[in-house]
């Protein structure tokens, strides 16, 4: 069973450890100043240990932080970083994430710190980033990788041509030596470095095979070229420089394709942080002073002008305005804020001036909580490539053992040193995992390209695999199944001749409802509204031809003693704008969000695949219920906040269901991180698209069904590629070891092994290209 060692500070005496040993109820092994326990029991152990130590007046508070890491080239790299940090004194747990380029560490600050983590990771070739420069450093790393691949091709292409067609050229062998040297020892240096680091911990991975096969082939070729009579060769020496160099190039190509297919480091957190205001206007008496947001304390009075973002959470103590809270509830229509109402950081003040008392400082706001939860959720995702690494963890030792066994049999049993070396090199070369390295990224590249042609932008291989397995689809309402823009749905005119005056009046306002009315009532003649006045949260008014006209909500009209009779929209869940003079009502305009065209057809296509649909929205429950009933959706909820959407998804996942979430707003990002697959509509918020696994162009929900089909086809191709890559090795390794030689006289030369290895890679690419022919 896996063990995990917990270290304690040097000032904890042995008798205290004995106390721990006696008081903790599960079996464990006691060591000097440390406890070794089963990993499965770790979560149970920590709370008990903390309590025992506190009872003995020992400080035992842990910290948990996530850091970005430079240098991950495969999932096993992340696993190495995770393992190294687990055994740093004072570290309780570590969890590395290849897809997110991160590592999360829980540790005792009295015993260790991030500088020690950085130093520990540097020893195995990684760099822990302690500042905010990860994005630029990672972009530079990717540019360097691309440059190295281009430069490597300048050596690999002529090396391949000479090795395949000009072997009899007298100077060709020396030229191949010159061409392969930089490929092996410069462009492939990290394979050897990683292999040595792994060897120190008695571990192997696919880098081990690359380093062994290319290293042995190179050294053997160099020795054979310099000392051709060593192995009784009278003509051209047997050399395999092309195998060593081209193997390096193929693996570099595979890694570059994989990195190209993967998403760049997500900008979602950065996009969320852009919602923050850096400076805040504080009201002190009758004066306004400006402070940095981190200097604001609870109880301070903040003033927000029209068009500004609300910087912190608080309670309104002065002013009246409409606030766009779409980042919280997803709804496009602003909410009126009166005295005593709560406002949230990141939301937009639309029209009036607001003064509010700060209730939560910068690090404690609702927006900060969303950012924190998104960070935690993103860092917990595991890449699909773990499947390959698990197989390779068994495969690599088997290949090395097979190569060593073939060497010993030929050397000691058949007394043939030349055959022994040739079979050893050939087994390593033929088993080199180029095809395995290309299996996932090539299928992914074709799948992503085909998806893009169909308006489906797919972020990574994991989401491709999971999309084909979804059982339940959770839909946001606004912007997903509706247009997401306020639109006039119905009008009751008491005096239709005045509608041009309403259009002119609303043209003076920047409110979203006013824009919807202006769009519905295009002006034919210019009408000059005088003495225009905007009453935030209520409505507008102005003079035309000596008559005062009003437009606003019901309370605004009633305050002006105007009677409202026979209102057919009274029970509507949509927004109502009342248009009147000082004496009479002229019209009632119903404004809402309309369904997208053919939405019913698209939903039917999805449910026909056996997928259950759920509807969630921050809109009022009446609106959500009516819409769900129109669409035949039986599972729905209204008035839900972002964390409630996430909780709903988690409750479905607890029933062993695979959940996809479709949305378009900032309020959907937290739910996105909890869903197995997150799908964003292309005209939604940038943050939603950054977090989402899949982005749908053209806002066409039918493409969700296409994404599911594409997912099934692509993941099937990935699995086929992996199968054939390993099956090739199962067949090729015995042949390379010389199993057929005694009876047929056939021995696969490393040159042919290199060609066979290349053909296996080509077959994987060809199988991936078949995806283009399949319908979605």
N, C-alpha and C positions, 0 to 999 in steps of 0.2 A: 504493500500500500504506500502511496506517496507520503513523504514526511515533509514537515515544514518546521524549521528551527526558529524559536523565538529567543532573542537575545535581551539581556538586562544590563543595566549600567553596573560599573565595577563597585559602586558603593553599596550594592545590595548584598547582604551577607548570606552565607550558606544556610544559616538557620531560617532566614526568610524564605529561601527556596524550598527548604524542608516544609515550612508552613504551607507554601503553595502546593507542594506535593501531597500533603495530608488533606487539605481542604478541597481540592478540585476532585470532582467525582468520577471522571472518566480515566481510563488507563493511559499512561504516558511514561516516557523515559526521562529520568532526571539526569541532567548533566551540570557541570560546573558553570554557574552563571548563565545557563540557558536551559530551555525545555524543548524537546523534540516531540511533536505531536502529529497525529494524522491530519492531513489537510482538510478532510471532511469535518473534523471537529474544531477547526480553527475558529469559526464564527461563534461556536458555543464557548470556546475557551476564553476568548478575549474579555467579554464582559465580567466573567467570574474572576479572572486574574486581576483586572482593574480594581474590582471591589476589594479583593484580598490585600493588594498593595496599598490601596487608600486606607484600609483599616490599620495598616502598619505605618501610616504617615509617609508613604512613598508617593511622590508626584508621578502620575502615569497618564498624561494627556497626549493623545496622538494628533497628528496633522495629516491631512490627505490633500495632495496636490497633483495636478496634471501638468506635464511638460512636453514640449515638442522635441523631436529627435531627428537629427540629420543622419542619413546613411543607411536607412532601411532599404535593402534592395529586394527582399523577399520576405515572406511571412516567417520563415525560420530565423531571420535576423531579429525580428521583433521578439520572437520567443527567446533568443539568446539574451537580448537586453533585459527582458523580464526575469529570466533566471539569474543573471548576474546581480541585479538589484535585490532580489529576494534574499541573497546571502550577505548583504551589507549589514554590519552591526546596527541594530536599532530599527531595521525595516520590518514591519509586520507583513506587508503584502505589496505586490507590484503586479500591474496588469498592462502589458504593452499592446498597442493597436497599430497594425501595419497600415491599414487603410487610412487611418487618421494621423499617421506619423507621430504618435504620442506614446507616453508611458505615464500611468497613474500610480503614485506611490503613497502608501500610508506608513508613517514612521514616527518615531519618538524624537522630537526636536532636541532633547537633551543629549542624545547619542549621535545624531547624524544630521546632515543638512544637504541641500541641493548641490553645493559645490563638491561634496563627496560623491554624489550620484554622477555628476559630470565627469569626475576623475575616473570613476569605476568604468563608465561606458567608453571613455576615451581609450582605455586599455584594450578594448575589443573592436575598436574602429568606428565608434559612433560619437556623435557630438550632441550633448544635451543643451538645448537653447534656453537660456535663462532670461532673455530679454524679448522684445517684440520684433526681432529681425528674422524670424523663421521664414516668412513668406519670400522675402528677397533672397535669402540664402538658399531656399529650396528651388526657386526659379533659376538661380545661378547654377545649381547642381544639375538641373535638367538640361540647361544649355550646354554644360560641360559634357554631359552624357551624349547628347546629340552630336557635339563636335567630335568626341572620341570615336563614335561609331562611323562618322564620315571619314575621319583620318584612318581608322582601322581598315575600312574598305579599300583604301588606296594601296595597302599592303596585301590584303586578303585576295583581291581579284587577280593580280598578276601571279600570286603564289598558287592559286588554284589552276590557272592556265598552264603554268610551267609543270606543276605536279601531274596534271592529267594528260598533257599533250607533248611536253618537251623533256621528258625524263632522260632521254638519251643524250641530251645536250651536255657537253662536258662541263660547262660552267653553270649549268642549271642548278646542280646540287648546292653549290656555294651561294648562288643567288637566293635559293629557297631558304638557306640558313639565315642569310641577311634579312630576308623579308619576314621570316617567322619570329625572329628574336624580339623585335619591338611588340609584335602581337602578343607573344606569350608573357614577356616580362614587364611591359609597360601597360598595354591595354588590358591584360589579364591579371595584373598584379594583385588585385583585391581578392581574386579566387584563392591565391596562395596564402595571403594574409588571413583570410577567414578560415581557411583549412587549418593553419597553424593554431589559431585561437581556439577553434573547435577541438583540435587534438589535445590541447592542454587540459581540456575538461572531459577528455575521452568521449567526444561526440563527433558525429558526422552529419553532413547534409549533401545536397547536390553539388555545392562548391567543391566538396572533397573529391568527387568523381572527376570534375572538370580539371582540378589541379593535378590529381594523380595521373590521369590519362594524358594530358598535354605535357606535364613535366617529364614523365617517363619517356614518352615518345620523343620529346626534344632532346633529352640527355642521351638516350640510346642512339638517336640519329647523329648527334654531334660526335659521340665516341666512335661510331661506325664510319663516319666520314674521315675522321682523323686517323683511325687505326683500322683500315679495311680488312686486314688479314687476321684481326682478332677472332673473327667468327668464320675464318676460312673462306672469305669471299675474294675471288680473283678478278672480277670485273667491277662494275659499278657497285658501290656499297649500298646496302639496303637502308634507305633513310625515309623518315616519315615526318619531315618538317611541315609538309602541307597539312597533315592530319592535326598536328599540334596547333598551328596558326588558324586554320579554318574552323576548328572546333571552338576556339576562343571567339572568333567573329560571329559564329552562329548563335552562341549563347548571349553575346552582347546584343545581337539583333533581337533575340527573344525578349530580353529584359527591357530593351527600349520600347518594343511594341507593347509590352505589358504596362509600362509606365505611361505610354501615350494613351492607352485605352482607359487607364484608371483616371478618375477625377483628379484635377489639381486640388491642392489642399483647400478645404471648404472655406469660403468667405462668409459663411452664414453668421458667425459670431461678429465679424467686422461689420456686416450689414446691420445687425441688431444694434451694435454700439453706435452706429451712425444716427440712431434715433435720439441719442443723448444730446442735450445741450451742454456746452462746455462752460458758459457763463450764465449767471442767474441774476436777475434784478430783484434786490431786496428792498422792501419798504421799511424805512426807519423814521417814524414820525411822519413828517411831510416830505422827507427827502428820499430819493432813490439812489442806492449805492449798488455797485456791481461786485459780485463775488464769484470765485471759482466754485463749481458745483460741489467739490469735495469739502469746501469750507462752510457749507450751509448746515445749520443744526435744526433739529425739531423745534417747532414753535416760531421759527422765522416766518415772516410774511413775504411771499413772492408775488410779483406782479407779472402777468403775461399779457402781451398785446395781441391784437388780431393777427393771424397768420403765423404766430410763433408756436413752437412745440412746448408743451408743458414739461418742465424739467424734472419734477419730483412728484411723489404722491402727496396728496394733501386734501384739506377740507376748505370749500369755498366760503370766504367771510365777507366778500364784497364783489359787486359787479354781477353782470348777467351775460351769458354767451351760449353759443352752440359749440360743442366740441366733437370733433371726428374721432371716434374711438374704434375705428375699424381694425386697428392693430390688436385690440382685445376681443371684440365681439364679431368682427368680420363684416359688420353691416355698413353699407355706404352712407346711410343717412345720419347726420350729426344728432347728438343728444343735447337737449337744453340743460344747462347747469345753473341752478339757483343757489341761494344761501344754504349752506349745510351739506350740499352735494359733494361727493368724493370725485377727485380727478386723479389721473394716473400719468406717470412719466411716459414720454414717447407719443402721447396723443396730441392732436392738433387743435389749437384754439382757432375757430373759424372766423368769428366776427367781433364780439365784444371784448372789453377789458375785464380780466379776472384777477382778483386778489385772493390768494389762498394761504392757509396756514400749513406749513410743512409737517407731515405726520411721520414720514419715513425718509431717512437720509439716503444718499446715492446708492450705497451698497445693499440697501434693504428694500428698494422699490420693487413694484410688481414686475417692471421690465427687467431689473437685475435678476429676479427669481427665474424669469423665463430664460434669460441668457445662461444662467447657471445650470438649469435643467437640460437645456439643449447641449451644452458642453459635456455634461455627464453622460447623456444618452449617446452622443456621437462617439465618445471615447470608448464606449462599451461594445461597439459593433465589431464582429470578427469577419475577416475576409474569406471568400470562398477558397482561396489558394491553400488554406489549411488542409483541405482534402489531399492535395498533392504532396504537401510536406509530411503528412502522416504516413502516406504510402512510401515516400522517399526515405523516411527514417528507417524503414525496414529494408527497402530496396538497395540503398547504398552499401550497407555492410554486406549484404548478400553478393553484390557485384564484386566488391573488394575480395571477399572470401573466395569467390569463383575464380578470379584472376590469380590469386595466390595459390589456390589448389591446382589450377592448370599448370602453373610454373613448377610446382613441386613434383607433380606427376611426370612432366616431360624431363625435368632435370634429374630427379632421383630414380625414377622407374625406367625411363627410356634412355637416360644418360645423354640427353640432347640439349645442350645449353642454348643453342640458337633457337630451337623450337620453344624452349621454355620462355625465353625473353619475348619472342614474337607473339606467343599465345597470351602472355601476361599483358603486353601492350594492346593487343588486338581486342581482348575482352574489355579492357577499360575504355578504349576508343569506341567500340561498337555499342557499348552500354551508356555512352555519354548522353545525358538527358536533354539533348536539344529539342527533340520532339515533345518531351514533357514540358519544357519551358515554353514552347510555342502553342501547346494544346489549348490553353485557356485564352491567351491574348489574341490569337488569330481568329478564333471563333467569335470572340468579343468584338474585335474590330469589324468583322463582316456584319455581325448582328447589329452593332451600333450604326454602321453605315446604312443598312437596310431600314433600321428604325427611323433614322434621320430622313430618308427618302419618303417615309410614310408619316412624317410629322411627329415622331416619337424620339425624344432625346433621352438616352439611357446613360446613367452615370457610371455604373460598375457591374462587375460580373455577378456579385451577390444578389443584386436586385433582379438581374435577368433570371437567375435560377429560381428565386422565390416567387416572382410574378406569376409563373405558370402553376404555382401551387396554392394560390389564394382561395379561400373558402368564403370570405365575407368582404364586402366592399363598403367602406364608410364614406359617405359623401357629405361635404360641406354644402350649404345651400347657396349662399350668395357668391356669384362669380363662377360657380361650378355647374349647377343645373339652371341657374338664372343668369341674366346678362351682367348683373352686378352694378348696373347704373340706374339711377332714379329715372323713371319714365312716366309720363302722364298716361294713366290707364283708362280713366273715365272722367267726364265732365257733366255737371248739371247746371245748365244756364238758366238764370231767371231773366237776364237781359243780355243776349248774345251780341248785341251791337256794341257792347263795351269791351269786347275781348282784346281789341287793339290797344286799349288803355292799360289793361292788365299786362300785356306783353311789354309795353313801354315802361311801366312801373317796375316790373321784375327785372328788366334789363339793367337797372341801376344797382341790383344786388348781386353779391358773389356767392350767395347760399346755393348749395346743390339743388334744392327744390326749385329755386328761382331759375336756375339754368335749364332744368327739365321743362318748365313752363315756357320759357323763351324758345326752346327748341321745338315745342309743340305748337306754338303760336308765332310763326315768323311774321315780322313786321313788314307791312307793305308801305305804309306812310310814316313819315317821321312825326313823332308826337313828343313834345317837350314837357317833361314833368318838372314842376317847380317845387321848391321847399321839400325836396326828398329827405326822408328821415328813416333810419334803420333802428329798430328797437330790438336789440339782441335777445334771442330766445323767444320772441313773440311774433314779430312781423315787420312790415314796412308800410309807409304811407307817403302821399305826395299830392300836390295840387295840379289839376288840369282844367283849364277853362273855368277857373273859379270854384271848382268842386273838389272836395277832399276825397281821395280814394284810399282804401285800406286793403291789405292782403296779408294774411297770417294765420295763426292757429285759432282754434275755437275760443279760447279764453280771451285772446286779443280782440276778437270781434265782439264778444259778449260785453267786454269792458266798455265798449263804445255804444252800448245800449241798442245793439242791432239784434233783432229776433231771427232765430234759425228755425224754420218750419219745414216739415216733410223732407228730412235729410235721409235719403235712401242709402247713404254711405255710413250711417251711424255705427253699424256693427263691423265695419271694415277694419282689417288688421293693418291696412296701409296708412300712409300719411295723408292728411286732408288739409288743403289750403282754401281758406274762405276769402272771397273777393266781395267788397262792399263799398258803398258810400257811407256818409254819416247817417243816412236815413234808412237804407234798405240793403238787403243781400242781393248781389248780382250773379253769384255763381259759386259752385263748390267743385274743386278739382281734386281727384283722387290720384295720388302718385305712389308708385310701388316698383317692384322689381319683377320683370316678366320672365317666363321660362324661355330657355334657349330653343331654337327650332329643332324639331325631330327628337327632342329629349326622350320622349316616351319610347320611341323606336330603339334608341341607343341603350336604354335601360333594359328593354326586353332582350336585346342581343346578349347582354351580360348575364341576366338571370337564366337565359336558356343554356348557359354553360354550367349551371348548378351553383352559381354564386349568389349568396344572400345579400341584399342591399339594405343599408342603414342610413338614415338622414339625421345629421346633427347641425344645429345652428345656434348662434347667439341671438337670433331674432326671437320675437315673442312666440310663445307656444301655439297661439291661435294661428298665426301665419304658417308656422312649420306644419301643424296638423292639417290645415287645409291643403297645403302643397303636397304633403305625403299622401293624403287621400286621393288627390287628383292623379297621382302617379302610381298608385297601387303599392305604396311602400308601407309595410306594417310596423317596422321598427324605426322610431323617430324620437327625438328629444329637442326641445327648445330652451332658450334662456341659458345655454351652457357657456361657461367660461373656458379658456384654453386648457387649464388643468383638468377640467371635467371631461373634455374631449379625450384627453390622454387617459384618464381613469376609465372611461367607457371602453376604449380600445384595449386597455390592459385586462378589463373584465372579460372581454371576448377571447383574448389570448389565453387567459386562465382556463378556458374551455377547450384548449388545444386546437384553436382555429388559427388559420393563417390570414392575417388582416392586411388589406390595402386601404390606405387613406387618400382620398382625392380632395384637394382644397386649393386655395389661391391666395390666402392672406397671411399676415404675420401671426394672426391668432391661431393659425393651423400648424405653425412650426413645431410646437411642443408635441402635438398629436403625431406629427410626421416622425419625430424621433422615436416614438413608442411603437409605431406601426411596423410590420415586417417589410412592407413596401410603401413608400410615399410617392404620390403622384401630384404634380403641380400643374395648373393651367398657365399657359405662357403669358397671359396679360395680367397675371397676379403680381404680388409683391416680390421684389428681388430676393428677400430673405427666404421666402417659401421655395423659390426655384433653386436657391443655393442648397438648402437642406434636403430637398426632394431627391429621391433616387431616379425618378423619371419626370420629364417635363413634356406636356402635350401641347404641340403647336396648333394654332387656329382654334383652340378652346373647343375642339370637337370630341365629345365624350365617346364617340364610336371608336376612337383610337385607343381607348383603354382596352377594349376587346381585342384590337389588333396587337396591342402590347402583350397581352396574355398569350396569344398564339405565337408571337415572335419569341417570347420567353421560352415556351415549350420547345420550339425548334432549336433555339440557340443552346439551351442547356443540354438538350439531347446531343447536339454536335460536340459540345465540350466533353461530355461523357464518352462519346465515341472516340474522340481524339485521344483522351487519356487511356482508354482501353487499348487502342491500336498502338499507342506509344509504348505501353508496357508489354503488350503481346509481341511486338517486334523484338523487344529485348529478350523475352522468354525463348524465342526461336533463335535469335542471333548469337546469344552468349554461348550456348553449347557448340555451335559451329566455330565461333571465334576461338574457343578453347581447344579446338582440334579434335573433337569427338569423332568426326568423319575421316580424319586423316589416315588411320591405320587401314581402313577398308577401301577407301576411294583415292587416297593420296592427295585429297584436297585440303588445303589449309588457307583460311581467309587471311590475306595479308592486311596489315593496318591501312594500306592505301584503299583496298576494297571495303574495309570496315568503315573508313571515313566516308566513302561514297554511299555505303548502305545507310550510315547514320544520316547523311544528307538526304537520301531518298525518303527516310522515315519522316524527316521534317517536311519535305515537299508533300508527302502523302497527307500529312496533318493539315497543311495549308490548303491543299486541293479539296479535302473533305469540308473544310470551313467555307470555301468558296461555293460549295453546293447550296449553302444557305440562301444565296441570292436567287436561286431558282424556285424556292419554296414560297407559297402564298401565305400572306398573313391574314 
